[in-house]
Amino acid sequence: MHSKIVLGLLAATALAGCNLAPKYVRPVGAVPASLPQGGVYPAAATDAPDVTRIGWRTFFTDQRLRDTIALGLENNRDLRVAAANVLQARAQYRVQRADLVPSTTLSGSGTYTNNIQGAAGALGGAAGGGTGTGTGTGTGAGVGTSSSTNLEFYSVNAGFSAFELDLFGRVRNLNRAALEQYFATEEAQRSTRISLIAEIATAWLTLASDQDQLRISQDSLKSFEQSLELTRAQFRIGVASELEARQAETTYQTARNDIAVLRTRLAQDKNALDLLVGTPIAAALLPEGLGNGDAALQVLPAGVASDVLLRRPDVLQAEHQLIAQNANIGAARAALFPRISLTATLGTISTALSGLFSGGSFTYTGSPAVSLPLFDGGRLRGNVEVARAQQQAAVSTYEKTVQTAFREVADALAQRGTIDEQIAAQTARTDAASVAFRISDARYRAGVDSFLTTLDAQRNLYTAQQQLVSTRLSRGSNLVELYRSLGGGLD
């Protein structure tokens, strides 16, 4: 009997290498081999650091911004959900992995009876030479008569029940699918983390930009107010026309409205930043203004090969999900073949507790079982087709994820290639508008030009200053987006 069981297990082990899952091949050709070059796209500096390897603490240079991001990584609720999903996927993988090994149980029992004949018959099979079971039932020579009206016996059994011999890889493929889903949730957490860092940085820069916009509007309002008072006084004495007074008032009221809008926007910016961080942010961590927008390293990607996109967490997540669907095909195919399971126990039984492990008290059972699906209305073959369709959908999802990543990086590079020129142009425009205003104001006070010329120059300066701040925000946001779209480092 022992030799038969051993031979059966060896044969099952030899067949266990069979795997019906298709061989996984990573899809290729979804995007060009290199990122866009030439035209508006900047040339990558060969000595530039790899953005994907730079940790966010190094990439962001403002200490207040770094502290704000660190606070968000501790308190953001979406990140906590992503972390919980990782824990859940890891636990689910451990549950699935348990099917690879038999679940062994140990049980012990004691029986006390005054039915001598029934107990003797029950014990006879274990004590005699007949067939035995894990509970000691069977036929045998029996036990001798006893002068006592009470009888006690004890048993200890260890074994496993219905352990599947994975001849065709069904259990192993299910285990692989669970493992890849676990890896996918880990990459999803990394993607959420990188996106959160980028969102916090963008929100922080937006708040800083609106602070500068508010200061510009407040300073301009004072200048517009002085012009309005001057034109009203001149209108009252007949030196200026009502048109000039009304246009001065229009400009003044525009700046006044801008201030009210910006105050509301600043409050909303703060609320958005608090939500991203997950807790109210102390005033010491808030920006005082955008300035030149130099809150991050002014870097470009060191290479232009599109292979860098394959390291993005969302792309890796899609690939792990694709591998999982590939494994599900193998599991569905294996379900079409016979399923062999084994139940086995090893135990001991004795009429005395001290004799449980003495010679002749041991028993064993081995119960292999085979099940082969004959007719199920096409359910199993339908499951194979479902798995194949899901795998095809996963391929398309992976390719779409890579294409989206390519587009995001290309868009960020396109803006990066021209943003410095935009900054230079807006700075020159603001300087020119400032000089033009000073000249027109001097000519107006000297009586050479009308007040309308001065008012127009004043409005141009106001607009130029606002657009310069907006362009600086675009440059800062572009650096953050380039960092995010390339899958920047997390440390």
C-alpha positions in Angstrom: 0.0 0.0 0.0 2.8 2.4 0.9 4.6 1.8 -2.4 1.4 2.5 -4.4 0.9 5.8 -2.7 4.5 6.8 -3.2 4.4 5.8 -6.9 1.2 7.8 -7.4 2.7 10.9 -5.8 5.8 10.6 -8.0 3.7 10.3 -11.1 1.6 13.3 -10.1 4.8 15.3 -9.5 6.1 14.4 -12.9 2.9 15.6 -14.5 2.8 18.8 -12.4 5.1 20.6 -14.8 2.3 20.9 -17.3 1.1 24.4 -17.8 -1.7 25.3 -20.3 -1.4 29.1 -20.0 -0.2 30.8 -23.3 3.4 32.0 -23.3 3.4 35.7 -22.3 4.8 38.1 -24.8 4.8 41.8 -24.1 2.9 43.8 -26.8 5.1 46.0 -28.9 4.6 48.7 -31.5 1.9 50.7 -29.7 4.0 53.9 -29.8 7.1 55.1 -31.8 10.5 53.9 -30.6 11.5 57.4 -29.5 9.9 60.5 -28.1 9.3 63.5 -30.5 12.4 65.5 -31.4 13.0 68.7 -33.3 10.7 71.6 -33.9 9.1 72.8 -30.6 10.5 69.8 -28.8 13.7 70.5 -26.8 16.9 68.7 -27.3 17.8 66.5 -24.3 21.1 67.4 -22.6 23.3 64.3 -22.5 24.6 65.3 -19.1 21.1 65.9 -17.6 20.0 63.7 -14.7 17.4 61.1 -15.3 14.1 62.6 -14.1 12.7 59.1 -13.4 15.4 58.5 -10.9 15.2 61.8 -9.1 13.4 61.6 -5.8 10.8 64.2 -5.1 12.7 65.7 -2.2 15.5 66.5 -4.6 13.3 67.6 -7.5 11.4 70.2 -5.5 13.7 72.8 -4.1 11.4 74.8 -1.9 11.5 73.5 1.7 7.9 74.6 2.4 6.7 72.7 -0.6 8.7 69.6 0.4 7.2 69.7 3.9 3.7 70.1 2.4 4.2 67.1 0.2 5.5 65.0 3.1 2.4 66.0 5.1 0.1 64.9 2.3 1.9 61.6 1.9 1.1 60.9 5.5 -2.6 62.1 5.6 -4.1 61.9 2.1 -7.1 59.6 2.2 -6.8 58.4 -1.4 -3.3 57.2 -0.7 -4.6 55.4 2.4 -7.2 53.6 0.3 -4.5 52.6 -2.2 -2.4 51.2 0.7 -5.4 49.3 2.0 -5.9 47.9 -1.5 -2.3 46.6 -1.6 -2.8 44.9 1.8 -6.1 43.3 0.6 -4.4 42.1 -2.7 -1.5 40.7 -0.7 -3.8 38.8 1.7 -5.8 37.5 -1.3 -2.6 36.2 -2.8 -1.7 34.4 0.4 -5.2 32.8 0.4 -4.8 31.6 -3.1 -1.2 30.4 -2.5 -2.4 28.2 0.3 -4.0 25.9 -2.3 -0.5 24.9 -3.5 0.1 22.9 -0.3 -2.2 20.5 1.5 -4.0 21.9 4.5 -3.0 19.5 7.3 -5.1 19.1 10.4 -4.5 17.3 13.7 -7.4 16.0 15.7 -7.6 13.9 18.9 -10.6 12.4 20.7 -11.4 10.3 23.7 -14.5 8.0 24.0 -16.0 6.6 27.1 -18.7 3.9 26.9 -20.3 1.1 28.8 -21.3 -0.9 25.6 -18.6 -3.4 25.7 -19.5 -5.3 22.6 -19.9 -2.2 20.4 -16.7 -0.7 21.7 -14.8 -4.0 21.3 -16.0 -4.3 17.7 -15.0 -0.8 16.9 -11.5 -1.3 18.4 -11.1 -4.7 16.9 -10.3 -3.5 13.4 -7.5 -1.2 14.6 -6.0 -3.8 17.0 -6.4 -6.9 14.7 -5.1 -7.5 11.2 -8.1 -6.3 9.2 -8.6 -3.1 7.3 -8.5 0.1 9.3 -9.6 3.7 8.9 -8.7 7.0 10.5 -11.4 6.6 13.1 -10.5 3.0 13.9 -13.6 1.3 12.3 -13.2 -2.0 10.7 -13.2 -5.8 11.3 -10.6 -7.7 13.1 -9.9 -10.1 15.9 -11.6 -8.0 18.5 -10.6 -7.5 22.1 -10.9 -9.7 25.1 -13.8 -9.6 27.5 -13.6 -7.2 30.4 -14.8 -7.4 33.8 -15.6 -3.7 33.8 -18.9 -2.4 32.5 -17.1 0.8 31.3 -14.6 1.1 28.5 -12.5 4.1 27.2 -10.3 4.5 24.2 -8.3 7.3 22.6 -7.3 8.3 19.1 -5.0 10.9 17.4 -5.2 11.6 13.6 -3.3 13.9 11.3 -3.9 14.3 7.6 -5.3 16.4 4.8 -8.5 16.3 2.8 -9.2 16.7 -0.9 -5.8 18.1 -1.8 -5.8 18.8 -5.5 -2.8 17.3 -7.4 -2.2 20.2 -9.8 -1.4 18.1 -12.9 -2.4 20.7 -15.5 -1.5 23.9 -13.7 -4.9 25.1 -12.7 -4.0 26.0 -9.1 -0.6 27.3 -10.1 -2.2 29.6 -12.7 -4.7 30.9 -10.3 -1.9 31.5 -7.9 0.0 33.4 -10.6 -3.0 35.5 -11.4 -3.4 36.5 -7.8 0.3 37.3 -7.5 0.1 39.6 -10.6 -3.0 41.3 -9.3 -1.1 42.0 -6.1 1.8 43.5 -8.1 -0.7 45.5 -10.1 -2.2 47.0 -6.9 1.3 47.9 -5.7 1.9 49.8 -9.0 -1.5 51.4 -8.6 -0.4 52.7 -5.2 2.9 54.0 -6.7 0.9 55.7 -9.4 -1.4 57.3 -6.9 1.5 58.4 -4.8 3.3 60.1 -7.8 0.0 61.7 -8.9 -0.6 63.0 -5.4 2.9 64.6 -5.2 2.2 66.3 -8.6 -1.2 67.5 -7.6 0.0 68.9 -4.3 2.9 70.7 -6.0 0.6 72.1 -8.7 -2.0 73.3 -6.1 0.8 74.9 -4.0 2.1 76.7 -7.1 -1.4 77.8 -8.1 -1.9 79.3 -4.6 1.4 81.1 -4.9 0.5 82.4 -8.4 -2.9 83.8 -7.2 -1.1 85.5 -4.3 1.1 87.4 -6.8 -2.0 88.1 -8.9 -3.7 89.6 -5.9 -0.7 91.8 -5.1 -0.6 93.1 -8.7 -4.4 93.8 -8.6 -4.1 95.6 -5.2 -1.1 97.7 -6.4 -2.9 98.5 -9.7 -6.1 99.4 -7.8 -4.2 102.2 -6.0 -2.9 103.6 -9.2 -6.3 103.3 -10.9 -7.9 105.1 -7.9 -5.5 108.0 -8.1 -6.2 108.3 -11.9 -9.9 108.2 -11.2 -9.8 110.9 -8.5 -7.7 113.0 -10.8 -10.0 112.7 -13.8 -13.1 113.3 -11.7 -11.5 116.5 -10.3 -10.6 117.6 -13.8 -14.0 116.8 -15.1 -15.6 118.9 -12.4 -13.5 122.0 -13.4 -14.0 121.3 -17.1 -10.5 120.2 -18.0 -11.3 116.6 -18.7 -14.3 115.1 -20.5 -16.9 112.8 -18.9 -15.6 110.0 -21.3 -12.2 110.1 -19.6 -13.7 110.0 -16.2 -16.0 107.1 -17.1 -13.1 105.1 -18.7 -11.0 105.7 -15.6 -13.8 104.4 -13.5 -14.2 101.4 -15.7 -10.5 100.5 -15.2 -10.8 101.0 -11.5 -13.9 98.8 -11.1 -12.2 96.1 -13.2 -9.3 95.9 -10.8 -11.7 96.0 -7.8 -13.6 93.1 -9.2 -10.4 91.2 -9.9 -9.4 91.6 -6.2 -12.7 90.2 -5.0 -12.4 87.2 -7.4 -8.8 86.5 -6.4 -9.7 86.6 -2.7 -12.3 84.0 -3.4 -9.9 82.0 -5.5 -7.2 82.1 -2.8 -9.6 80.7 -0.3 -10.6 77.9 -2.7 -6.9 77.2 -3.5 -6.3 76.8 0.3 -9.3 74.5 0.6 -8.1 72.4 -2.4 -4.6 72.1 -0.9 -6.1 71.1 2.5 -8.1 68.3 0.8 -5.1 67.0 -1.1 -2.9 67.1 2.0 -5.7 65.6 4.2 -5.3 68.0 7.0 -5.3 71.8 7.5 -2.0 73.3 6.5 -0.1 75.6 8.8 0.5 79.1 7.5 4.2 78.6 7.8 4.0 76.0 5.0 2.1 78.2 2.6 3.9 80.1 -0.2 4.3 83.9 0.0 4.3 84.2 -3.8 5.3 82.5 -7.0 8.3 84.8 -7.8 10.2 83.4 -10.8 8.5 80.0 -10.3 11.8 78.2 -9.4 10.4 75.7 -6.9 11.7 72.7 -8.9 14.8 71.6 -10.7 15.0 73.0 -14.3 15.8 69.6 -15.8 15.0 67.7 -19.0 14.9 64.0 -19.6 18.4 62.5 -20.2 17.2 60.3 -23.0 14.4 60.3 -25.6 13.7 56.6 -26.0 10.1 55.7 -25.4 11.2 52.7 -23.4 11.3 55.0 -20.4 7.5 55.0 -20.4 7.5 51.2 -19.7 8.7 52.0 -16.2 5.7 54.2 -15.4 3.6 52.7 -12.6 0.4 52.8 -14.5 2.0 51.0 -17.4 3.5 48.4 -15.1 0.0 48.1 -13.5 -1.6 47.4 -16.9 1.1 44.9 -17.7 0.7 42.9 -14.5 -3.1 42.8 -15.1 -2.4 41.5 -18.6 -0.1 38.7 -17.2 -2.9 37.8 -14.7 -5.4 37.5 -17.5 -2.9 35.3 -19.4 -2.7 33.0 -16.3 -6.5 32.9 -16.1 -6.6 31.3 -19.6 -4.4 28.5 -18.3 -6.6 28.0 -15.3 -9.7 27.9 -17.5 -8.1 25.4 -19.9 -7.0 23.2 -17.1 -10.6 22.9 -15.8 -11.4 20.9 -19.0 -9.1 18.1 -17.9 -9.5 15.5 -15.1 -9.0 16.8 -11.6 -7.3 14.5 -9.1 -7.5 15.0 -5.4 -6.1 13.1 -2.5 -7.3 12.6 1.1 -4.9 10.9 3.5 -4.7 10.5 7.3 -2.2 9.0 9.7 -3.2 8.2 13.2 -3.1 6.0 16.3 -5.8 4.5 18.5 -5.6 2.8 21.8 -7.7 1.8 24.8 -5.3 3.5 27.1 -3.9 7.1 26.8 -0.4 5.8 27.5 -0.6 3.3 24.7 -1.4 5.8 21.9 2.1 5.6 20.4 2.9 2.0 21.2 3.5 -0.6 18.5 0.5 -1.8 16.6 -1.7 1.2 17.4 -1.0 3.2 14.2 -3.5 3.5 11.4 -3.6 5.2 8.0 -5.9 5.9 5.1 -5.3 7.1 1.5 -8.3 8.0 -0.7 -7.4 9.4 -4.2 -10.3 10.7 -6.2 -10.6 11.6 -9.9 -13.3 13.8 -11.5 -13.7 14.3 -15.2 -16.3 16.7 -16.6 -18.5 14.9 -19.1 -21.4 17.3 -19.9 -21.8 20.8 -18.5 -23.7 22.5 -21.3 -20.5 24.2 -22.5 -19.9 26.1 -19.3 -16.2 25.2 -19.1 -15.4 26.0 -22.7 -17.3 29.2 -22.2 -15.1 30.1 -19.3 -12.1 29.6 -21.6 -13.6 32.0 -24.2 -14.3 34.5 -21.4 -10.7 34.3 -20.3 -9.4 34.8 -23.8 -11.7 37.8 -24.3 -10.5 39.3 -21.0 -6.9 38.8 -22.1 -7.5 40.5 -25.4 -9.2 43.4 -23.6 -6.2 43.6 -21.2 -3.8 43.8 -24.2 -5.8 46.7 -25.6 -5.8 48.4 -22.2 -2.1 48.0 -21.9 -1.5 49.5 -25.4 -3.8 52.4 -24.6 -2.0 53.0 -21.3 1.3 53.2 -23.2 -0.2 55.5 -25.8 -1.6 57.8 -23.2 1.7 57.9 -21.4 3.4 58.8 -24.7 1.0 61.6 -25.4 1.3 63.0 -21.9 5.1 63.1 -22.1 5.1 64.5 -25.7 2.7 67.3 -24.6 4.8 68.2 -21.6 8.0 68.2 -23.8 6.2 70.4 -26.4 5.4 73.0 -23.8 8.8 72.7 -22.2 10.5 73.4 -25.5 8.8 76.9 -25.8 8.1 77.9 -22.3 11.4 79.7 -21.7 10.8 81.8 -24.9 7.3 82.6 -23.6 8.8 83.7 -20.3 11.4 85.9 -22.0 8.7 87.4 -24.3 6.3 88.2 -21.4 9.1 89.6 -19.3 10.2 91.9 -22.1 6.5 92.9 -22.7 6.1 93.8 -19.1 9.2 95.9 -19.0 8.2 97.7 -22.2 4.7 98.3 -20.8 6.1 99.7 -17.6 8.4 102.1 -19.5 5.5 103.1 -21.8 3.3 103.9 -18.8 5.9 106.0 -17.2 6.5 107.9 -20.5 2.8 108.4 -21.2 2.1 109.5 -17.6 4.9 112.1 -17.9 3.6 113.3 -21.3 0.1 113.6 -19.8 1.3 115.6 -16.9 3.2 117.8 -19.2 0.1 118.4 -21.3 1.4 116.7 -24.4 -0.9 113.6 -24.5 -4.5 113.1 -23.4 -5.3 111.1 -20.3 -6.8 108.3 -22.5 -3.3 107.5 -23.8 -2.0 107.2 -20.2 -5.0 105.1 -19.2 -4.5 102.7 -22.1 -0.8 102.3 -21.1 -1.8 101.7 -17.5 -4.2 98.9 -18.6 -1.6 97.4 -20.8 0.9 97.2 -17.9 -1.7 95.6 -15.7 -2.5 93.0 -18.3 1.2 92.3 -19.0 2.0 91.8 -15.3 -0.9 89.3 -14.9 0.1 87.3 -18.0 3.7 87.2 -16.8 2.6 85.5 -13.6 0.3 83.1 -15.5 3.2 82.2 -17.8 5.5 81.6 -14.8 2.8 79.3 -13.3 2.7 77.4 -16.6 6.4 76.9 -16.5 6.3 75.6 -12.9 3.3 73.3 -13.7 5.0 72.0 -16.8 8.0 70.9 -14.8 5.7 69.1 -12.4 3.8 67.5 -15.2 7.0 66.4 -16.9 8.1 64.9 -13.7 4.8 63.1 -13.2 4.4 61.9 -16.8 7.8 60.3 -16.8 7.1 58.5 -13.6 9.4 60.5 -11.3 11.1 58.9 -8.4 9.3 58.4 -5.0 12.1 58.8 -2.5 
